[in-house]
Amino acid sequence: RKEVEQDPGPFNVPEGATVAFNCTYSNSASQSFFWYRQDCRKEPKLLMSVYSSGNEDGRFTAQLNRASQYISLLIRDSKLSDSATYLCVVNTPQFYFGTGTSLTVIP
Amino acid sequence: NAGVTQTPKFQVLKTGQSMTLQCAQDMNHEYMSWYRQDPGMGLRLIHYSVGAGITDQGEVPNGYNVSRSTTEDFPLRLLSAAPSQTSVYFCASSRATNYEQYFGPGTRLTVT
């Protein structure tokens, strides 16, 4: 079983839409959780850490559900510039990356 | 600050050759790591270090060596290149307090 699993998508949404991504992890002892975005042929960039109480950064909201072992990312009011691949990352304490969910925001 | 730098950006090797991928960071981060990214596989951890003089294996360490003699530098050595090592290699660093990793721009390696 993979340590981290994500729906690969692709998600194609119109500008202004709300979109949600989920990610499940297998190790209940996982300690830290993150969302990264990766643009085509570029390095991953940290979008946000995910805290147990949930956290928000502008249009982005991240949630952690330890009981069900999943993390989620909600993007509100999607912009064209949000088009990218979104990676969930779990620290067990080794780092495991999901394969990514592709998002395209359509004008 | 330059952040995390990697050299070279591109490299072509023949099977059996060895080489070193360079990684440096100027943020005084304790934690550094190397990943490879292959299509459909996501990023996989090769080796990591929690400080100078300390290294450990990640998920896919075979065929690679690392050392960490200074806080700033974390080179990755390919001992005898194989076509299966064709990949994009990323180096990353973070504080050991939050593990929010910053990535270098990557090295695209082709082994023929």
Backbone of each chain as ProteinMPNN parsed JSONL, in Angstrom:
{"seq_chain_A": "RKEVEQDPGPFNVPEGATVAFNCTYSNSASQSFFWYRQDCRKEPKLLMSVYSSGNEDGRFTAQLNRASQYISLLIRDSKLSDSATYLCVVNTPQFYFGTGTSLTVIP", "coords_chain_A": {"N_chain_A": [[0.853, -1.195, 0.0], [0.541, 2.235, -0.816], [2.241, 4.941, 0.816], [1.148, 7.483, 0.696], [-1.726, 8.632, -0.908], [-3.269, 10.094, -3.695], [-5.937, 11.46, -5.628], [-5.374, 11.562, -8.999], [-6.613, 13.254, -10.767], [-7.364, 14.611, -14.025], [-8.459, 17.789, -12.736], [-10.639, 20.012, -14.092], [-11.684, 23.184, -13.977], [-13.928, 26.024, -13.99], [-12.971, 29.507, -13.935], [-13.279, 31.12, -10.782], [-14.576, 29.059, -9.537], [-15.013, 26.691, -6.814], [-12.814, 24.28, -5.577], [-11.869, 21.06, -4.403], [-9.369, 19.004, -2.986], [-8.395, 15.771, -1.961], [-6.385, 13.695, 0.169], [-5.013, 10.689, 1.2], [-3.336, 8.986, 3.876], [-1.185, 6.344, 5.063], [0.219, 5.76, 7.396], [-0.353, 5.905, 10.713], [1.185, 7.146, 12.576], [2.158, 9.42, 11.483], [3.564, 12.693, 11.367], [3.767, 15.37, 10.44], [2.256, 17.525, 8.012], [1.717, 18.614, 4.684], [0.93, 20.827, 1.943], [2.014, 21.193, -1.36], [2.649, 23.049, -4.357], [3.245, 22.406, -7.787], [4.518, 23.616, -10.694], [4.614, 23.024, -14.234], [7.486, 21.248, -15.035], [8.967, 22.491, -13.103], [10.353, 23.201, -9.799], [8.876, 21.852, -6.768], [6.826, 23.944, -4.699], [6.232, 25.202, -1.48], [2.942, 25.341, -0.408], [1.213, 25.391, 1.837], [1.484, 24.502, 5.309], [-0.222, 21.935, 7.142], [-2.325, 22.019, 9.814], [-3.485, 20.537, 12.887], [-5.844, 21.722, 13.758], [-6.842, 22.753, 11.508], [-6.313, 25.159, 8.913], [-6.079, 28.355, 7.298], [-5.262, 30.235, 4.425], [-5.713, 32.967, 2.886], [-7.38, 32.324, -0.043], [-7.164, 29.65, 0.282], [-7.739, 26.672, 2.076], [-6.791, 24.335, 4.453], [-7.253, 21.087, 5.795], [-7.016, 18.626, 8.377], [-7.628, 15.299, 9.125], [-7.148, 13.193, 11.503], [-8.247, 10.857, 12.501], [-9.45, 9.574, 10.333], [-7.344, 9.592, 8.679], [-6.714, 11.464, 6.572], [-5.922, 14.318, 4.55], [-6.971, 17.517, 3.388], [-7.442, 19.95, 0.788], [-8.817, 23.006, 0.049], [-9.724, 25.167, -2.472], [-10.86, 28.302, -3.026], [-12.741, 30.51, -5.198], [-11.316, 30.165, -7.715], [-8.392, 30.967, -9.608], [-6.832, 31.673, -12.804], [-4.122, 31.425, -12.456], [-3.888, 29.491, -10.556], [-3.665, 27.09, -11.765], [-1.968, 24.125, -11.811], [-0.006, 21.392, -10.501], [-0.917, 19.774, -7.562], [0.557, 18.715, -4.64], [0.409, 16.436, -2.001], [2.004, 15.987, 1.139], [3.568, 13.972, 3.534], [5.034, 13.52, 6.699], [6.839, 11.09, 8.314], [8.816, 9.898, 10.345], [10.164, 10.191, 7.851], [9.897, 11.747, 4.619], [7.074, 11.521, 2.539], [5.701, 11.816, -0.622], [2.662, 12.48, -2.334], [1.445, 11.493, -5.6], [0.385, 13.616, -6.869], [-2.159, 15.988, -7.852], [-3.671, 17.146, -10.681], [-4.613, 20.366, -11.664], [-6.522, 22.409, -13.721], [-7.509, 25.608, -14.43], [-10.084, 27.111, -16.095], [-10.705, 29.733, -18.396]], "CA_chain_A": [[0.0, 0.0, 0.0], [1.331, 3.452, -0.863], [2.185, 5.75, 2.024], [0.284, 8.634, 0.447], [-2.469, 8.456, -2.147], [-4.04, 11.237, -4.157], [-6.644, 11.364, -6.893], [-4.525, 12.305, -9.932], [-7.386, 14.161, -11.598], [-7.264, 16.057, -13.851], [-9.596, 18.62, -12.404], [-10.773, 21.169, -14.966], [-12.748, 23.971, -13.36], [-13.975, 27.404, -14.498], [-12.555, 30.578, -13.028], [-14.266, 31.457, -9.773], [-15.126, 27.856, -8.903], [-14.374, 26.121, -5.632], [-12.368, 22.91, -5.864], [-11.294, 20.413, -3.215], [-8.535, 17.828, -3.193], [-8.168, 14.951, -0.778], [-5.182, 12.884, 0.16], [-5.018, 9.769, 2.346], [-2.015, 8.477, 4.256], [-1.346, 5.016, 5.66], [0.909, 5.624, 8.669], [-1.071, 6.674, 11.729], [2.165, 7.885, 13.38], [2.635, 10.57, 10.706], [3.726, 13.803, 12.299], [3.576, 16.688, 9.824], [1.504, 17.413, 6.762], [1.936, 19.814, 3.88], [0.525, 20.897, 0.545], [2.925, 21.886, -2.255], [2.227, 23.126, -5.742], [4.344, 22.243, -8.731], [4.23, 23.996, -12.065], [5.224, 22.104, -15.195], [8.942, 21.22, -15.176], [9.569, 23.345, -12.089], [10.462, 22.576, -8.486], [7.725, 22.04, -5.88], [6.885, 25.094, -3.794], [5.336, 25.035, -0.346], [1.713, 26.121, -0.412], [0.9, 25.59, 3.242], [1.49, 23.388, 6.239], [-1.569, 21.571, 7.571], [-2.329, 21.871, 11.263], [-4.572, 19.686, 13.38], [-7.065, 22.505, 13.91], [-7.181, 23.336, 10.214], [-5.754, 26.492, 8.74], [-6.526, 29.062, 6.108], [-4.353, 31.259, 3.913], [-6.41, 33.589, 1.779], [-8.402, 31.488, -0.686], [-6.793, 28.251, 0.491], [-8.014, 26.124, 3.394], [-6.312, 22.964, 4.617], [-7.822, 20.373, 6.936], [-6.409, 17.344, 8.71], [-8.492, 14.39, 9.879], [-6.26, 12.108, 11.933], [-9.012, 9.615, 12.718], [-9.655, 8.935, 9.03], [-6.044, 9.643, 8.01], [-6.667, 12.181, 5.318], [-5.814, 15.765, 4.553], [-7.698, 18.097, 2.271], [-7.122, 21.319, 0.388], [-9.943, 23.664, -0.598], [-9.365, 26.414, -3.14], [-12.055, 29.078, -3.361], [-12.578, 31.565, -6.198], [-10.14, 29.741, -8.484], [-7.785, 31.878, -10.581], [-6.059, 30.99, -13.845], [-2.779, 31.187, -11.927], [-3.912, 28.316, -9.673], [-3.412, 25.896, -12.583], [-0.703, 23.51, -11.386], [-0.188, 20.101, -9.845], [-0.888, 19.943, -6.11], [1.16, 17.536, -4.027], [0.33, 16.346, -0.545], [3.259, 15.474, 1.683], [3.418, 13.485, 4.894], [6.317, 13.294, 7.357], [6.529, 9.936, 9.161], [9.369, 11.183, 9.969], [10.611, 10.376, 6.466], [8.912, 12.448, 3.81], [6.433, 10.819, 1.437], [4.912, 12.693, -1.474], [1.68, 11.915, -3.24], [1.806, 11.648, -7.015], [-0.082, 14.914, -7.331], [-3.463, 16.184, -8.494], [-3.552, 18.194, -11.689], [-5.71, 21.329, -11.718], [-6.532, 23.423, -14.773], [-8.586, 26.576, -14.28], [-10.444, 27.495, -17.464], [-11.302, 31.094, -18.428]], "C_chain_A": [[0.886, 1.24, 0.0], [1.172, 4.224, 0.434], [1.189, 6.894, 1.879], [-0.419, 8.423, -0.887], [-3.303, 9.695, -2.435], [-4.783, 10.857, -5.417], [-5.847, 12.183, -7.911], [-5.27, 13.339, -10.764], [-7.345, 13.712, -13.056], [-8.589, 16.689, -13.439], [-9.562, 19.82, -13.344], [-11.955, 21.973, -14.46], [-12.755, 25.362, -13.959], [-13.441, 28.376, -13.458], [-13.667, 30.883, -12.035], [-14.847, 30.257, -9.046], [-14.362, 27.522, -7.617], [-14.019, 24.672, -5.943], [-11.691, 22.351, -4.619], [-10.504, 19.181, -3.623], [-8.401, 17.085, -1.877], [-6.93, 14.098, -0.956], [-5.263, 11.975, 1.381], [-3.605, 9.284, 2.622], [-2.19, 7.222, 5.098], [-0.742, 4.897, 7.06], [0.268, 6.52, 9.73], [-0.12, 7.476, 12.623], [2.708, 9.107, 12.634], [2.545, 11.834, 11.539], [3.402, 15.166, 11.699], [2.976, 16.49, 8.444], [1.605, 18.732, 6.005], [1.215, 19.68, 2.541], [1.563, 21.722, -0.214], [2.229, 22.035, -3.601], [3.461, 23.007, -6.628], [3.854, 22.629, -10.116], [5.072, 23.123, -12.987], [6.741, 22.318, -15.274], [9.651, 22.18, -14.212], [9.674, 22.588, -10.766], [9.172, 22.764, -7.691], [7.937, 23.263, -4.995], [5.845, 24.912, -2.705], [4.13, 25.946, -0.494], [1.314, 26.426, 1.037], [1.138, 24.314, 4.033], [0.051, 23.123, 6.653], [-1.531, 21.285, 9.057], [-3.572, 21.117, 11.707], [-5.904, 20.425, 13.454], [-7.562, 23.051, 12.579], [-6.614, 24.73, 10.1], [-6.099, 27.034, 7.367], [-5.465, 30.078, 5.727], [-5.011, 31.86, 2.686], [-7.499, 32.686, 1.232], [-8.196, 29.996, -0.418], [-7.074, 27.834, 1.928], [-7.548, 24.681, 3.435], [-6.915, 22.363, 5.879], [-7.079, 19.063, 7.126], [-7.422, 16.535, 9.512], [-7.652, 13.18, 10.264], [-7.007, 10.791, 12.085], [-9.179, 8.847, 11.413], [-8.396, 8.965, 8.17], [-6.146, 10.266, 6.63], [-6.477, 13.667, 5.567], [-6.509, 16.292, 3.304], [-7.215, 19.518, 2.016], [-8.318, 21.861, -0.373], [-9.438, 24.967, -1.202], [-10.671, 27.105, -3.543], [-11.723, 30.096, -4.429], [-11.335, 31.308, -7.063], [-9.705, 30.8, -9.497], [-7.043, 31.057, -11.644], [-4.685, 30.59, -13.32], [-2.737, 30.019, -10.94], [-3.66, 27.03, -10.448], [-2.024, 25.359, -12.278], [-1.024, 22.088, -10.934], [0.005, 20.308, -8.354], [-0.464, 18.626, -5.475], [0.886, 17.538, -2.532], [1.547, 15.595, -0.032], [3.043, 15.13, 3.146], [4.804, 13.177, 5.441], [6.128, 12.239, 8.424], [7.596, 9.468, 10.148], [10.032, 11.28, 8.6], [9.498, 11.044, 5.675], [8.385, 11.55, 2.686], [5.518, 11.789, 0.702], [3.831, 11.893, -2.192], [2.111, 12.176, -4.676], [1.27, 12.936, -7.613], [-1.447, 14.881, -7.986], [-3.344, 17.373, -9.427], [-4.804, 19.065, -11.716], [-5.494, 22.267, -12.899], [-7.737, 24.305, -14.548], [-8.829, 27.19, -15.658], [-11.094, 28.873, -17.455], [-12.802, 31.025, -18.691]], "O_chain_A": [[1.873, 1.296, 0.733], [0.122, 4.179, 1.076], [0.475, 7.231, 2.824], [0.218, 8.076, -1.881], [-3.947, 10.261, -1.552], [-4.313, 10.023, -6.191], [-5.658, 13.383, -7.711], [-4.653, 14.198, -11.394], [-7.293, 12.507, -13.303], [-9.671, 16.191, -13.75], [-8.577, 20.556, -13.387], [-13.095, 21.51, -14.505], [-11.712, 25.849, -14.395], [-13.458, 28.099, -12.259], [-14.845, 30.903, -12.391], [-15.541, 30.42, -8.042], [-13.251, 27.994, -7.375], [-14.826, 23.931, -6.503], [-11.027, 23.076, -3.878], [-10.919, 18.416, -4.494], [-8.307, 17.696, -0.812], [-6.49, 13.818, -2.071], [-5.551, 12.444, 2.482], [-2.781, 9.183, 1.712], [-3.21, 7.05, 5.765], [-1.146, 4.026, 7.831], [0.343, 7.746, 9.646], [-0.553, 8.376, 13.342], [3.633, 9.759, 13.119], [1.602, 12.034, 12.304], [2.828, 16.022, 12.372], [3.153, 15.455, 7.801], [1.582, 19.813, 6.594], [0.93, 18.577, 2.074], [1.946, 22.808, 0.222], [1.34, 21.257, -3.945], [4.557, 23.441, -6.272], [2.904, 22.05, -10.642], [6.093, 22.564, -12.587], [7.212, 23.422, -15.543], [10.772, 22.621, -14.463], [9.154, 21.48, -10.628], [8.448, 23.734, -7.915], [9.057, 23.579, -4.595], [4.712, 24.515, -2.976], [4.265, 27.156, -0.678], [1.107, 27.583, 1.404], [1.014, 23.205, 3.514], [-0.802, 24.001, 6.526], [-0.792, 20.41, 9.509], [-4.576, 21.066, 10.997], [-6.963, 19.834, 13.241], [-8.584, 23.735, 12.527], [-6.452, 25.415, 11.11], [-6.368, 26.295, 6.421], [-4.846, 30.704, 6.588], [-4.887, 31.333, 1.581], [-8.431, 32.322, 1.948], [-8.998, 29.174, -0.862], [-6.707, 28.53, 2.874], [-7.876, 23.892, 2.548], [-7.066, 23.039, 6.896], [-6.579, 18.468, 6.171], [-8.005, 17.04, 10.472], [-7.463, 12.26, 9.467], [-6.45, 9.725, 11.823], [-9.065, 7.621, 11.385], [-8.383, 8.427, 7.063], [-5.719, 9.675, 5.638], [-6.815, 14.198, 6.626], [-6.617, 15.594, 2.295], [-6.664, 20.185, 2.892], [-8.78, 21.243, -1.332], [-8.8, 25.771, -0.522], [-11.474, 26.56, -4.301], [-10.571, 30.508, -4.566], [-10.426, 32.136, -7.126], [-10.53, 31.439, -10.149], [-6.676, 29.905, -11.414], [-4.15, 29.545, -13.691], [-1.654, 29.601, -10.531], [-3.461, 25.979, -9.84], [-1.024, 26.053, -12.464], [-2.173, 21.65, -10.985], [0.97, 20.942, -7.927], [-1.044, 17.572, -5.735], [1.113, 18.548, -1.865], [2.054, 14.684, -0.686], [2.423, 15.884, 3.896], [5.651, 12.637, 4.729], [5.347, 12.441, 9.354], [7.223, 8.537, 10.861], [10.436, 12.376, 8.213], [8.319, 10.927, 6.009], [9.158, 10.904, 1.978], [4.689, 12.477, 1.298], [4.064, 10.758, -2.608], [3.015, 12.969, -4.937], [1.643, 13.315, -8.723], [-1.842, 13.886, -8.594], [-2.962, 18.468, -9.014], [-5.922, 18.554, -11.783], [-4.42, 22.847, -13.058], [-8.865, 23.817, -14.481], [-7.916, 27.713, -16.296], [-11.94, 29.155, -16.606], [-13.467, 32.059, -18.752]]}, "seq_chain_B": "NAGVTQTPKFQVLKTGQSMTLQCAQDMNHEYMSWYRQDPGMGLRLIHYSVGAGITDQGEVPNGYNVSRSTTEDFPLRLLSAAPSQTSVYFCASSRATNYEQYFGPGTRLTVT", "coords_chain_B": {"N_chain_B": [[19.414, 36.36, -0.473], [20.296, 33.258, -1.986], [18.918, 30.957, -1.671], [18.157, 27.617, -2.328], [20.489, 26.039, -4.264], [21.331, 24.209, -7.193], [23.583, 22.252, -9.075], [24.729, 20.314, -11.89], [22.3, 21.827, -14.2], [21.431, 20.229, -16.271], [22.362, 16.954, -17.342], [24.06, 14.425, -19.114], [24.859, 11.084, -18.973], [26.901, 8.204, -19.534], [26.186, 4.716, -19.201], [27.54, 3.304, -16.286], [29.294, 5.367, -15.711], [30.377, 7.744, -13.211], [29.208, 10.41, -11.114], [28.782, 13.599, -9.455], [26.122, 15.294, -8.049], [25.541, 18.606, -7.215], [24.514, 20.441, -4.326], [23.51, 23.272, -2.575], [22.752, 25.421, 0.181], [21.814, 28.569, 1.589], [20.53, 29.282, 3.876], [20.989, 28.446, 6.379], [19.815, 26.066, 7.154], [19.009, 23.129, 8.984], [18.088, 20.644, 8.089], [18.44, 18.68, 5.202], [17.763, 17.268, 1.981], [17.515, 14.787, -0.63], [15.694, 14.109, -3.558], [14.165, 12.09, -6.08], [12.302, 12.449, -9.074], [10.009, 10.805, -10.942], [7.967, 10.078, -13.82], [4.585, 9.563, -12.963], [5.276, 8.535, -10.505], [5.683, 10.305, -8.461], [7.553, 12.34, -6.078], [10.367, 10.826, -4.64], [12.141, 10.0, -1.739], [15.618, 9.984, -1.466], [18.11, 10.237, 0.061], [18.754, 11.749, 3.264], [19.592, 14.416, 5.582], [20.082, 15.48, 8.887], [21.763, 17.266, 9.914], [25.145, 18.587, 9.936], [27.487, 16.055, 9.316], [25.706, 13.99, 9.739], [23.825, 11.588, 8.169], [21.193, 9.808, 6.464], [19.338, 7.027, 5.111], [16.795, 7.2, 2.626], [13.773, 6.379, 0.967], [14.574, 5.255, -1.501], [17.538, 4.489, -1.711], [19.539, 3.011, -3.024], [22.434, 2.829, -5.028], [23.266, 5.381, -4.729], [25.249, 7.812, -2.974], [25.772, 9.955, -0.139], [27.109, 12.81, 1.608], [27.658, 15.002, 4.37], [29.415, 17.447, 5.095], [29.436, 20.094, 5.765], [27.096, 22.588, 6.979], [25.969, 23.887, 4.82], [26.264, 22.453, 2.391], [25.322, 19.605, 0.429], [26.102, 17.127, -1.253], [25.211, 14.757, -3.827], [26.134, 11.6, -4.81], [26.428, 9.601, -7.646], [27.254, 6.352, -8.083], [27.773, 4.371, -10.052], [26.45, 4.898, -12.892], [23.184, 4.031, -14.052], [20.682, 3.228, -16.544], [18.203, 3.228, -15.253], [18.417, 5.259, -13.464], [17.861, 7.558, -14.74], [16.246, 10.551, -14.462], [14.581, 13.307, -12.765], [16.238, 15.222, -10.441], [15.848, 16.552, -7.259], [16.955, 18.765, -4.767], [16.429, 19.678, -1.366], [15.817, 21.859, 1.439], [15.29, 22.555, 4.922], [14.214, 24.055, 8.051], [14.774, 22.263, 11.061], [12.773, 22.516, 12.826], [10.28, 22.974, 11.689], [10.124, 21.72, 9.217], [9.389, 22.717, 6.737], [9.916, 22.597, 3.542], [12.259, 23.94, 1.206], [12.877, 23.939, -2.202], [15.465, 23.219, -4.585], [16.15, 24.109, -8.077], [16.367, 21.792, -9.548], [17.924, 18.958, -11.211], [18.222, 17.626, -14.35], [18.731, 14.455, -15.315], [20.059, 12.212, -17.636], [20.69, 8.91, -18.425], [22.445, 6.965, -20.598]], "CA_chain_B": [[19.69, 34.923, -0.33], [20.087, 32.479, -3.197], [18.019, 29.841, -1.378], [18.76, 26.315, -2.603], [21.034, 25.997, -5.619], [21.743, 22.885, -7.658], [24.318, 22.174, -10.34], [24.328, 21.09, -13.068], [20.87, 21.801, -14.522], [21.228, 19.083, -17.168], [23.54, 16.095, -17.449], [23.912, 13.144, -19.796], [25.921, 10.16, -18.593], [26.853, 6.847, -20.089], [26.096, 3.658, -18.193], [28.798, 2.982, -15.616], [30.004, 6.569, -15.28], [29.993, 8.286, -11.912], [29.186, 11.866, -11.063], [28.25, 14.203, -8.244], [25.187, 16.413, -8.161], [25.829, 19.537, -6.123], [23.395, 21.158, -3.708], [23.937, 24.182, -1.516], [21.716, 26.332, 0.682], [22.397, 29.659, 2.374], [19.522, 29.664, 4.867], [21.393, 27.84, 7.646], [18.863, 25.006, 7.488], [19.612, 21.91, 9.503], [17.612, 19.464, 7.352], [18.572, 18.688, 3.755], [17.315, 15.995, 1.427], [17.538, 14.573, -2.067], [14.566, 13.371, -4.108], [14.058, 11.901, -7.517], [10.918, 12.505, -9.535], [9.775, 10.058, -12.173], [6.562, 10.18, -14.229], [3.655, 8.63, -12.336], [5.78, 8.005, -9.227], [5.845, 11.333, -7.441], [8.902, 12.507, -5.558], [10.777, 9.78, -3.687], [13.29, 10.413, -0.948], [16.803, 9.156, -1.684], [18.869, 10.356, 1.305], [18.527, 13.003, 3.954], [20.552, 14.751, 6.634], [19.501, 16.369, 9.897], [22.801, 18.189, 10.337], [26.481, 18.249, 9.456], [28.014, 14.793, 9.802], [24.634, 13.004, 9.962], [23.013, 11.294, 6.992], [20.41, 8.582, 6.591], [18.739, 6.581, 3.863], [15.374, 7.377, 2.418], [12.99, 5.285, 0.37], [15.253, 4.659, -2.663], [18.932, 4.909, -1.59], [20.512, 2.17, -3.712], [23.138, 3.426, -6.162], [23.58, 6.772, -4.402], [25.897, 8.123, -1.707], [25.768, 11.352, 0.257], [27.88, 13.211, 2.775], [27.289, 16.36, 4.812], [30.561, 17.927, 5.87], [29.096, 21.436, 6.232], [25.655, 22.841, 7.012], [25.496, 24.449, 3.563], [26.4, 21.615, 1.193], [24.835, 18.219, 0.548], [26.251, 16.536, -2.594], [24.698, 13.403, -4.1], [27.043, 10.906, -5.727], [26.01, 8.397, -8.351], [28.469, 5.545, -8.052], [27.919, 3.733, -11.364], [25.139, 5.273, -13.42], [22.383, 3.042, -14.776], [19.535, 3.876, -17.208], [17.098, 3.377, -14.295], [18.631, 6.479, -12.7], [17.364, 8.683, -15.525], [15.216, 11.145, -13.623], [14.829, 14.681, -12.324], [16.686, 15.177, -9.049], [15.636, 17.779, -6.504], [17.487, 18.919, -3.433], [15.573, 20.536, -0.562], [16.299, 22.108, 2.786], [14.291, 23.134, 5.831], [14.53, 24.068, 9.479], [14.364, 21.021, 11.722], [11.651, 22.814, 13.717], [8.98, 22.96, 11.013], [10.23, 20.864, 8.03], [8.802, 23.34, 5.535], [11.063, 22.433, 2.657], [12.494, 24.768, 0.033], [13.507, 23.091, -3.2], [16.281, 23.752, -5.661], [15.489, 24.055, -9.39], [16.403, 20.448, -10.112], [18.906, 18.504, -12.21], [17.643, 16.608, -15.247], [19.799, 13.505, -15.622], [19.769, 11.134, -18.576], [21.749, 7.896, -18.488], [22.251, 6.189, -21.843]], "C_chain_B": [[19.404, 34.19, -1.628], [19.103, 31.345, -2.953], [18.756, 28.529, -1.566], [19.227, 26.313, -4.056], [21.498, 24.585, -5.941], [22.531, 23.037, -8.959], [24.691, 20.731, -10.619], [22.812, 21.09, -13.249], [20.535, 20.591, -15.388], [22.512, 18.269, -17.204], [23.175, 14.837, -18.208], [25.121, 12.295, -19.426], [25.788, 8.88, -19.392], [26.779, 5.858, -18.935], [27.468, 3.354, -17.628], [29.596, 4.189, -15.163], [29.525, 6.979, -13.894], [29.961, 9.802, -12.008], [28.601, 12.32, -9.732], [27.326, 15.348, -8.605], [25.399, 17.305, -6.94], [24.557, 20.201, -5.633], [23.948, 22.024, -2.595], [22.769, 25.064, -1.1], [22.374, 27.36, 1.597], [21.444, 30.15, 3.451], [19.83, 29.089, 6.246], [20.392, 26.773, 8.117], [19.579, 23.753, 7.948], [19.307, 20.707, 8.592], [17.821, 19.666, 5.86], [18.248, 17.302, 3.227], [17.461, 15.987, -0.086], [16.337, 13.709, -2.463], [14.815, 13.107, -5.589], [12.587, 11.9, -7.891], [10.823, 11.833, -10.889], [8.303, 10.138, -12.523], [5.706, 9.123, -13.539], [4.085, 8.134, -10.97], [5.795, 9.05, -8.131], [7.292, 11.468, -7.024], [9.185, 11.404, -4.545], [12.091, 10.176, -3.034], [14.445, 9.441, -1.133], [17.634, 9.091, -0.397], [18.507, 11.672, 1.956], [19.551, 13.178, 5.066], [19.898, 15.724, 7.605], [20.546, 17.327, 10.449], [24.144, 17.73, 9.809], [26.969, 16.972, 10.127], [26.992, 13.697, 9.996], [23.848, 12.814, 8.673], [22.256, 9.999, 7.226], [19.746, 8.282, 5.255], [17.258, 6.889, 3.838], [14.758, 6.144, 1.793], [13.744, 4.548, -0.729], [16.742, 4.999, -2.668], [19.944, 4.165, -2.467], [21.101, 2.861, -4.936], [23.564, 4.859, -5.922], [24.303, 6.857, -3.057], [25.772, 9.605, -1.42], [26.747, 11.543, 1.398], [27.455, 14.623, 3.139], [28.421, 16.854, 5.723], [30.331, 19.343, 6.395], [27.577, 21.58, 6.281], [25.139, 23.192, 5.619], [25.395, 23.448, 2.419], [25.957, 20.178, 1.441], [24.918, 17.565, -0.835], [25.704, 15.11, -2.662], [25.589, 12.755, -5.142], [26.366, 9.686, -6.332], [27.26, 7.564, -8.576], [28.775, 4.93, -9.41], [26.572, 3.875, -12.045], [24.49, 4.139, -14.217], [21.203, 3.764, -15.429], [18.349, 4.09, -16.263], [17.246, 4.632, -13.431], [18.331, 7.737, -13.52], [16.159, 9.273, -14.8], [15.493, 12.639, -13.474], [15.14, 14.619, -10.837], [16.502, 16.553, -8.411], [16.312, 17.673, -5.146], [16.57, 19.873, -2.678], [16.21, 20.753, 0.799], [15.174, 22.707, 3.616], [14.885, 23.272, 7.216], [14.061, 22.733, 10.057], [13.179, 21.264, 12.653], [10.308, 22.717, 13.008], [8.958, 22.104, 9.743], [9.504, 21.422, 6.813], [9.929, 23.46, 4.514], [11.06, 23.44, 1.507], [13.307, 23.932, -0.94], [14.417, 23.892, -4.123], [15.588, 23.549, -6.996], [15.572, 22.701, -10.073], [17.546, 20.219, -11.084], [18.241, 17.415, -13.039], [18.768, 15.707, -15.737], [19.294, 12.438, -16.573], [20.962, 10.197, -18.594], [21.479, 7.006, -19.698], [23.047, 4.89, -21.824]], "O_chain_B": [[18.405, 34.456, -2.295], [18.514, 30.82, -3.898], [19.849, 28.341, -1.032], [18.437, 26.56, -4.967], [21.992, 23.862, -5.075], [22.186, 23.843, -9.823], [24.951, 19.98, -9.679], [22.111, 20.405, -12.504], [19.465, 20.0, -15.245], [23.61, 18.816, -17.108], [22.118, 14.248, -17.982], [26.264, 12.734, -19.552], [24.707, 8.524, -19.861], [27.252, 6.134, -17.832], [28.435, 3.169, -18.367], [30.483, 4.061, -14.319], [28.431, 6.619, -13.46], [30.603, 10.399, -12.872], [28.008, 11.537, -8.99], [27.688, 16.25, -9.36], [25.434, 16.84, -5.801], [23.645, 20.487, -6.409], [24.749, 21.573, -1.776], [21.911, 25.41, -1.912], [23.352, 27.069, 2.284], [21.534, 31.296, 3.891], [19.031, 29.226, 7.173], [20.157, 26.605, 9.314], [20.606, 23.36, 7.395], [20.171, 19.862, 8.36], [17.432, 20.695, 5.308], [18.427, 16.297, 3.915], [17.521, 17.034, -0.731], [16.011, 12.724, -1.801], [15.575, 13.815, -6.25], [11.737, 11.421, -7.141], [11.471, 12.24, -11.853], [7.464, 10.253, -11.63], [6.05, 7.941, -13.529], [3.346, 7.388, -10.327], [5.912, 8.694, -6.958], [8.163, 10.783, -7.56], [8.346, 11.09, -3.7], [13.026, 10.625, -3.698], [14.283, 8.231, -0.978], [17.834, 8.014, 0.163], [18.019, 12.593, 1.301], [20.268, 12.25, 5.441], [19.239, 16.677, 7.191], [20.254, 18.113, 11.35], [24.272, 16.619, 9.294], [26.878, 16.823, 11.346], [27.35, 12.583, 10.378], [23.271, 13.765, 8.145], [22.63, 9.193, 8.078], [19.609, 9.151, 4.393], [16.566, 6.851, 4.855], [15.171, 5.016, 2.06], [13.577, 3.338, -0.88], [17.185, 5.734, -3.551], [21.073, 4.626, -2.638], [20.377, 3.405, -5.769], [24.156, 5.49, -6.799], [24.023, 6.095, -2.131], [25.677, 10.418, -2.339], [27.161, 10.592, 2.061], [26.946, 15.357, 2.292], [28.38, 16.697, 6.943], [30.966, 19.749, 7.368], [26.857, 20.778, 5.688], [24.012, 22.844, 5.267], [24.523, 23.584, 1.56], [26.184, 19.614, 2.511], [23.902, 17.46, -1.522], [25.734, 14.366, -1.682], [25.779, 13.297, -6.231], [25.807, 8.849, -5.624], [28.218, 8.028, -9.194], [29.918, 4.966, -9.866], [25.661, 3.081, -11.812], [25.153, 3.401, -14.945], [20.763, 4.799, -14.929], [17.575, 5.029, -16.448], [16.304, 5.023, -12.742], [18.527, 8.853, -13.04], [15.173, 8.579, -14.553], [16.486, 13.163, -13.979], [14.386, 14.027, -10.064], [16.939, 17.572, -8.947], [16.251, 16.644, -4.473], [15.993, 20.781, -3.277], [17.027, 19.955, 1.258], [14.23, 23.289, 3.082], [15.923, 22.686, 7.523], [13.077, 22.153, 9.597], [12.635, 20.313, 13.215], [9.298, 22.412, 13.643], [7.88, 21.792, 9.239], [9.055, 20.663, 5.954], [10.789, 24.333, 4.626], [10.022, 23.748, 0.922], [14.294, 23.3, -0.564], [14.178, 25.067, -4.403], [14.55, 22.891, -7.057], [14.906, 22.485, -11.086], [18.066, 21.153, -11.695], [17.76, 16.415, -12.506], [19.647, 16.141, -16.481], [18.243, 11.836, -16.354], [22.103, 10.63, -18.757], [20.426, 6.379, -19.805], [22.999, 4.123, -22.786]]}, "name": "protein", "num_of_chains": 2, "seq": "RKEVEQDPGPFNVPEGATVAFNCTYSNSASQSFFWYRQDCRKEPKLLMSVYSSGNEDGRFTAQLNRASQYISLLIRDSKLSDSATYLCVVNTPQFYFGTGTSLTVIPNAGVTQTPKFQVLKTGQSMTLQCAQDMNHEYMSWYRQDPGMGLRLIHYSVGAGITDQGEVPNGYNVSRSTTEDFPLRLLSAAPSQTSVYFCASSRATNYEQYFGPGTRLTVT"}
